[in-house]
Amino acid sequence: MDTTASNLTATEVRALEDKHRDLLLLCLRLEELAADFAAGEVPRGIQKVARHIEPMVAAAQTLEEQKFYPDLELHAGSCFGSLLLDQVKSEHRVDRRAARELALTLTAVARKQCRLSLDTVAHMVRGFQEAVRRHITTEQMLLQQLLNMEPELPASAF
């Protein structure tokens, strides 16, 4: 029986990397917004950012959950690996809720209907983008580990 280290295709790996890159670009934009909010300014274009947060998070998470996580589960190899994967999975639920709350908050700020101070919104934006970056870093390390695994050789190869 010939087994390989990963069932992910090159196309799926590229798609995952593209989704992560898109989220990291979103994080850069959120950093800019946070700086403006902290300076007491309401920047232009925040409604556009607000509209994209949830779909971008959902697109990345859907791909991860359908293609990446099953492969990771198959190759977890230890209790620690399984626990780490469970942690990363549970972060998706939190990230979805945070994306929703942030999108609603940014929309309210754009419409001048937000009761939070701009400084509070800046902290909220920073917290979200830091969590997303940390999550992506963890997933990229897991992906690299998965891709670096040596294929198992059948016993008859010796």
C-alpha atoms as an extended CHARMM CRD file, in Angstrom:
* protein
*
       158  EXT
         1         1  MET       CA              0.0000000000        0.0000000000        0.0000000000  PROA      1               0.0000000000
         2         2  ASP       CA              1.4660000000        3.3500000000       -1.0240000000  PROA      2               0.0000000000
         3         3  THR       CA              0.6420000000        6.1410000000        1.4040000000  PROA      3               0.0000000000
         4         4  THR       CA              1.6530000000        9.7500000000        1.1020000000  PROA      4               0.0000000000
         5         5  ALA       CA              2.2510000000       12.3160000000        3.7820000000  PROA      5               0.0000000000
         6         6  SER       CA             -0.6000000000       14.5380000000        2.7010000000  PROA      6               0.0000000000
         7         7  ASN       CA             -3.8080000000       14.2030000000        0.7470000000  PROA      7               0.0000000000
         8         8  LEU       CA             -3.8490000000       17.9330000000        0.0310000000  PROA      8               0.0000000000
         9         9  THR       CA             -3.3570000000       18.7620000000       -3.6140000000  PROA      9               0.0000000000
        10        10  ALA       CA             -1.0070000000       21.4900000000       -4.7900000000  PROA      10              0.0000000000
        11        11  THR       CA             -4.0680000000       23.4630000000       -5.9080000000  PROA      11              0.0000000000
        12        12  GLU       CA             -5.6080000000       23.2130000000       -2.4340000000  PROA      12              0.0000000000
        13        13  VAL       CA             -2.3480000000       24.2950000000       -0.7840000000  PROA      13              0.0000000000
        14        14  ARG       CA             -2.1480000000       27.3130000000       -3.1110000000  PROA      14              0.0000000000
        15        15  ALA       CA             -5.7920000000       28.1630000000       -2.4150000000  PROA      15              0.0000000000
        16        16  LEU       CA             -5.1540000000       27.9690000000        1.3310000000  PROA      16              0.0000000000
        17        17  GLU       CA             -2.0760000000       30.1650000000        1.0110000000  PROA      17              0.0000000000
        18        18  ASP       CA             -4.0970000000       32.6510000000       -1.0850000000  PROA      18              0.0000000000
        19        19  LYS       CA             -6.8500000000       32.8110000000        1.5750000000  PROA      19              0.0000000000
        20        20  HSD       CA             -4.2420000000       33.3740000000        4.2800000000  PROA      20              0.0000000000
        21        21  ARG       CA             -2.5880000000       36.1020000000        2.2120000000  PROA      21              0.0000000000
        22        22  ASP       CA             -5.9530000000       37.8070000000        1.7180000000  PROA      22              0.0000000000
        23        23  LEU       CA             -6.5830000000       37.7420000000        5.4690000000  PROA      23              0.0000000000
        24        24  LEU       CA             -3.1090000000       39.1230000000        6.1820000000  PROA      24              0.0000000000
        25        25  LEU       CA             -3.7770000000       41.9760000000        3.7510000000  PROA      25              0.0000000000
        26        26  LEU       CA             -7.0430000000       42.6060000000        5.5880000000  PROA      26              0.0000000000
        27        27  CYS       CA             -5.0380000000       42.7280000000        8.8190000000  PROA      27              0.0000000000
        28        28  LEU       CA             -2.7800000000       45.4030000000        7.3310000000  PROA      28              0.0000000000
        29        29  ARG       CA             -5.8290000000       47.4570000000        6.3870000000  PROA      29              0.0000000000
        30        30  LEU       CA             -7.2620000000       46.9650000000        9.8650000000  PROA      30              0.0000000000
        31        31  GLU       CA             -3.9800000000       48.1700000000       11.3650000000  PROA      31              0.0000000000
        32        32  GLU       CA             -4.3130000000       51.3660000000        9.3480000000  PROA      32              0.0000000000
        33        33  LEU       CA             -7.8960000000       51.8080000000       10.5240000000  PROA      33              0.0000000000
        34        34  ALA       CA             -6.8810000000       51.2770000000       14.1470000000  PROA      34              0.0000000000
        35        35  ALA       CA             -4.1930000000       53.9480000000       13.8560000000  PROA      35              0.0000000000
        36        36  ASP       CA             -6.7430000000       56.3950000000       12.4240000000  PROA      36              0.0000000000
        37        37  PHE       CA             -9.2750000000       55.5710000000       15.1490000000  PROA      37              0.0000000000
        38        38  ALA       CA             -6.6140000000       55.9980000000       17.8480000000  PROA      38              0.0000000000
        39        39  ALA       CA             -5.8450000000       59.4280000000       16.3700000000  PROA      39              0.0000000000
        40        40  GLY       CA             -9.5280000000       60.3420000000       16.6520000000  PROA      40              0.0000000000
        41        41  GLU       CA            -10.2320000000       60.0960000000       12.9180000000  PROA      41              0.0000000000
        42        42  VAL       CA            -12.8930000000       58.1490000000       11.0830000000  PROA      42              0.0000000000
        43        43  PRO       CA            -11.1660000000       56.9520000000        7.9130000000  PROA      43              0.0000000000
        44        44  ARG       CA            -12.8250000000       56.6530000000        4.5540000000  PROA      44              0.0000000000
        45        45  GLY       CA            -13.5980000000       53.2150000000        3.2280000000  PROA      45              0.0000000000
        46        46  ILE       CA            -14.4700000000       51.5480000000        6.5110000000  PROA      46              0.0000000000
        47        47  GLN       CA            -17.8060000000       50.3160000000        5.1850000000  PROA      47              0.0000000000
        48        48  LYS       CA            -15.9920000000       48.4800000000        2.4000000000  PROA      48              0.0000000000
        49        49  VAL       CA            -13.7010000000       46.8560000000        4.9450000000  PROA      49              0.0000000000
        50        50  ALA       CA            -16.7040000000       45.9990000000        7.1240000000  PROA      50              0.0000000000
        51        51  ARG       CA            -18.4420000000       44.2770000000        4.1850000000  PROA      51              0.0000000000
        52        52  HSD       CA            -15.3920000000       42.1020000000        3.4460000000  PROA      52              0.0000000000
        53        53  ILE       CA            -14.4520000000       40.9180000000        6.9340000000  PROA      53              0.0000000000
        54        54  GLU       CA            -17.0210000000       38.1510000000        7.3510000000  PROA      54              0.0000000000
        55        55  PRO       CA            -16.8510000000       36.7290000000        3.8130000000  PROA      55              0.0000000000
        56        56  MET       CA            -13.0440000000       36.6360000000        3.8980000000  PROA      56              0.0000000000
        57        57  VAL       CA            -12.9400000000       34.8760000000        7.2610000000  PROA      57              0.0000000000
        58        58  ALA       CA            -15.6670000000       32.4450000000        6.1570000000  PROA      58              0.0000000000
        59        59  ALA       CA            -13.9220000000       31.6090000000        2.8690000000  PROA      59              0.0000000000
        60        60  ALA       CA            -10.6400000000       30.8010000000        4.5830000000  PROA      60              0.0000000000
        61        61  GLN       CA            -12.2710000000       28.8090000000        7.3570000000  PROA      61              0.0000000000
        62        62  THR       CA            -14.4290000000       26.7840000000        4.9810000000  PROA      62              0.0000000000
        63        63  LEU       CA            -11.3910000000       25.7470000000        2.9540000000  PROA      63              0.0000000000
        64        64  GLU       CA             -9.4390000000       24.9090000000        6.1080000000  PROA      64              0.0000000000
        65        65  GLU       CA            -12.2680000000       22.8620000000        7.5960000000  PROA      65              0.0000000000
        66        66  GLN       CA            -13.0380000000       20.9430000000        4.3990000000  PROA      66              0.0000000000
        67        67  LYS       CA             -9.5570000000       20.3030000000        3.0140000000  PROA      67              0.0000000000
        68        68  PHE       CA             -6.8310000000       21.0920000000        5.5470000000  PROA      68              0.0000000000
        69        69  TYR       CA             -8.1380000000       19.9010000000        8.9120000000  PROA      69              0.0000000000
        70        70  PRO       CA             -9.1560000000       16.3960000000        7.7890000000  PROA      70              0.0000000000
        71        71  ASP       CA             -5.6060000000       15.8740000000        6.5300000000  PROA      71              0.0000000000
        72        72  LEU       CA             -4.1710000000       17.2160000000        9.7780000000  PROA      72              0.0000000000
        73        73  GLU       CA             -6.4070000000       14.9170000000       11.8060000000  PROA      73              0.0000000000
        74        74  LEU       CA             -5.2240000000       11.9550000000        9.7870000000  PROA      74              0.0000000000
        75        75  HSD       CA             -1.5850000000       12.8080000000       10.4860000000  PROA      75              0.0000000000
        76        76  ALA       CA             -1.8220000000       14.3280000000       13.9800000000  PROA      76              0.0000000000
        77        77  GLY       CA              0.3970000000       11.5490000000       15.2960000000  PROA      77              0.0000000000
        78        78  SER       CA              0.0980000000       12.3830000000       18.9750000000  PROA      78              0.0000000000
        79        79  CYS       CA             -2.2320000000       13.5060000000       21.7110000000  PROA      79              0.0000000000
        80        80  PHE       CA             -0.5420000000       16.9180000000       21.6110000000  PROA      80              0.0000000000
        81        81  GLY       CA             -1.1450000000       17.2050000000       17.8640000000  PROA      81              0.0000000000
        82        82  SER       CA             -4.8040000000       16.3320000000       18.3080000000  PROA      82              0.0000000000
        83        83  LEU       CA             -5.2110000000       18.8290000000       21.1460000000  PROA      83              0.0000000000
        84        84  LEU       CA             -3.5400000000       21.5710000000       19.1170000000  PROA      84              0.0000000000
        85        85  LEU       CA             -5.8460000000       20.8710000000       16.1880000000  PROA      85              0.0000000000
        86        86  ASP       CA             -8.8860000000       20.9780000000       18.4860000000  PROA      86              0.0000000000
        87        87  GLN       CA             -7.7070000000       24.3750000000       19.7610000000  PROA      87              0.0000000000
        88        88  VAL       CA             -7.2560000000       25.7470000000       16.2390000000  PROA      88              0.0000000000
        89        89  LYS       CA            -10.7050000000       24.4660000000       15.2560000000  PROA      89              0.0000000000
        90        90  SER       CA            -12.3510000000       26.0690000000       18.2780000000  PROA      90              0.0000000000
        91        91  GLU       CA            -10.7570000000       29.4030000000       17.3870000000  PROA      91              0.0000000000
        92        92  HSD       CA            -12.8070000000       29.3980000000       14.1840000000  PROA      92              0.0000000000
        93        93  ARG       CA            -16.0360000000       29.8110000000       16.1360000000  PROA      93              0.0000000000
        94        94  VAL       CA            -14.5840000000       32.7110000000       18.0930000000  PROA      94              0.0000000000
        95        95  ASP       CA            -13.1390000000       34.3190000000       14.9550000000  PROA      95              0.0000000000
        96        96  ARG       CA            -16.5060000000       34.1120000000       13.1830000000  PROA      96              0.0000000000
        97        97  ARG       CA            -18.2600000000       35.8530000000       16.0520000000  PROA      97              0.0000000000
        98        98  ALA       CA            -15.5210000000       38.4710000000       16.3420000000  PROA      98              0.0000000000
        99        99  ALA       CA            -15.6510000000       39.1090000000       12.5790000000  PROA      99              0.0000000000
       100       100  ARG       CA            -19.3970000000       39.6540000000       12.8180000000  PROA      100             0.0000000000
       101       101  GLU       CA            -19.0910000000       41.9950000000       15.7970000000  PROA      101             0.0000000000
       102       102  LEU       CA            -16.2680000000       43.9550000000       14.1810000000  PROA      102             0.0000000000
       103       103  ALA       CA            -18.1730000000       44.3000000000       10.8990000000  PROA      103             0.0000000000
       104       104  LEU       CA            -21.2240000000       45.6050000000       12.7570000000  PROA      104             0.0000000000
       105       105  THR       CA            -19.1040000000       48.0130000000       14.7930000000  PROA      105             0.0000000000
       106       106  LEU       CA            -17.2750000000       49.4040000000       11.7640000000  PROA      106             0.0000000000
       107       107  THR       CA            -20.5840000000       49.8580000000        9.9650000000  PROA      107             0.0000000000
       108       108  ALA       CA            -21.9840000000       51.7160000000       12.9720000000  PROA      108             0.0000000000
       109       109  VAL       CA            -18.8860000000       53.9420000000       13.0960000000  PROA      109             0.0000000000
       110       110  ALA       CA            -19.2380000000       54.7300000000        9.3870000000  PROA      110             0.0000000000
       111       111  ARG       CA            -22.8840000000       55.6700000000        9.9240000000  PROA      111             0.0000000000
       112       112  LYS       CA            -22.0050000000       57.7070000000       13.0320000000  PROA      112             0.0000000000
       113       113  GLN       CA            -24.2080000000       55.4030000000       15.1030000000  PROA      113             0.0000000000
       114       114  CYS       CA            -21.5490000000       53.7910000000       17.2780000000  PROA      114             0.0000000000
       115       115  ARG       CA            -21.6590000000       54.5010000000       20.9980000000  PROA      115             0.0000000000
       116       116  LEU       CA            -18.1160000000       53.2280000000       21.5620000000  PROA      116             0.0000000000
       117       117  SER       CA            -15.2320000000       55.6570000000       21.6400000000  PROA      117             0.0000000000
       118       118  LEU       CA            -12.9010000000       55.5660000000       18.6510000000  PROA      118             0.0000000000
       119       119  ASP       CA            -10.1190000000       54.4950000000       21.0190000000  PROA      119             0.0000000000
       120       120  THR       CA            -12.1970000000       51.4840000000       22.0740000000  PROA      120             0.0000000000
       121       121  VAL       CA            -12.8850000000       50.6420000000       18.4310000000  PROA      121             0.0000000000
       122       122  ALA       CA             -9.1330000000       50.8900000000       17.7400000000  PROA      122             0.0000000000
       123       123  HSD       CA             -8.4540000000       48.3360000000       20.5070000000  PROA      123             0.0000000000
       124       124  MET       CA            -11.1700000000       46.0840000000       19.1400000000  PROA      124             0.0000000000
       125       125  VAL       CA             -9.7070000000       46.2440000000       15.6260000000  PROA      125             0.0000000000
       126       126  ARG       CA             -6.1840000000       45.5420000000       16.8990000000  PROA      126             0.0000000000
       127       127  GLY       CA             -7.3450000000       42.6110000000       18.9770000000  PROA      127             0.0000000000
       128       128  PHE       CA             -9.1470000000       41.0530000000       16.0380000000  PROA      128             0.0000000000
       129       129  GLN       CA             -6.2890000000       41.4200000000       13.5850000000  PROA      129             0.0000000000
       130       130  GLU       CA             -3.7650000000       40.1100000000       16.1280000000  PROA      130             0.0000000000
       131       131  ALA       CA             -5.9080000000       37.0230000000       16.7510000000  PROA      131             0.0000000000
       132       132  VAL       CA             -6.2680000000       36.4140000000       13.0120000000  PROA      132             0.0000000000
       133       133  ARG       CA             -2.5140000000       36.7640000000       12.4800000000  PROA      133             0.0000000000
       134       134  ARG       CA             -1.7260000000       34.3760000000       15.3340000000  PROA      134             0.0000000000
       135       135  HSD       CA             -4.2380000000       31.8690000000       13.9840000000  PROA      135             0.0000000000
       136       136  ILE       CA             -2.7740000000       32.0540000000       10.4780000000  PROA      136             0.0000000000
       137       137  THR       CA              0.7600000000       31.6600000000       11.8220000000  PROA      137             0.0000000000
       138       138  THR       CA             -0.2740000000       28.5060000000       13.6680000000  PROA      138             0.0000000000
       139       139  GLU       CA             -1.9810000000       27.0970000000       10.5890000000  PROA      139             0.0000000000
       140       140  GLN       CA              0.9930000000       27.9060000000        8.3690000000  PROA      140             0.0000000000
       141       141  MET       CA              3.2930000000       26.0760000000       10.7880000000  PROA      141             0.0000000000
       142       142  LEU       CA              0.9400000000       23.0870000000       10.7970000000  PROA      142             0.0000000000
       143       143  LEU       CA              0.7420000000       23.1400000000        7.0150000000  PROA      143             0.0000000000
       144       144  GLN       CA              4.5240000000       23.2550000000        6.7330000000  PROA      144             0.0000000000
       145       145  GLN       CA              4.8360000000       20.2990000000        9.1100000000  PROA      145             0.0000000000
       146       146  LEU       CA              2.2810000000       18.3730000000        7.0900000000  PROA      146             0.0000000000
       147       147  LEU       CA              4.0030000000       19.1150000000        3.7890000000  PROA      147             0.0000000000
       148       148  ASN       CA              7.4250000000       18.2140000000        5.2110000000  PROA      148             0.0000000000
       149       149  MET       CA              6.3310000000       14.7800000000        6.3970000000  PROA      149             0.0000000000
       150       150  GLU       CA              8.0880000000       11.9310000000        4.6790000000  PROA      150             0.0000000000
       151       151  PRO       CA              5.7850000000        9.5130000000        2.9210000000  PROA      151             0.0000000000
       152       152  GLU       CA              5.4500000000        6.2430000000        4.7910000000  PROA      152             0.0000000000
       153       153  LEU       CA              7.1350000000        3.4260000000        2.9710000000  PROA      153             0.0000000000
       154       154  PRO       CA              5.4430000000        0.0500000000        2.7920000000  PROA      154             0.0000000000
       155       155  ALA       CA              7.0900000000       -2.6730000000        4.8520000000  PROA      155             0.0000000000
       156       156  SER       CA              8.0450000000       -4.4890000000        1.6280000000  PROA      156             0.0000000000
       157       157  ALA       CA             10.3630000000       -1.5900000000        0.7220000000  PROA      157             0.0000000000
       158       158  PHE       CA             12.9220000000       -2.8520000000        3.2270000000  PROA      158             0.0000000000
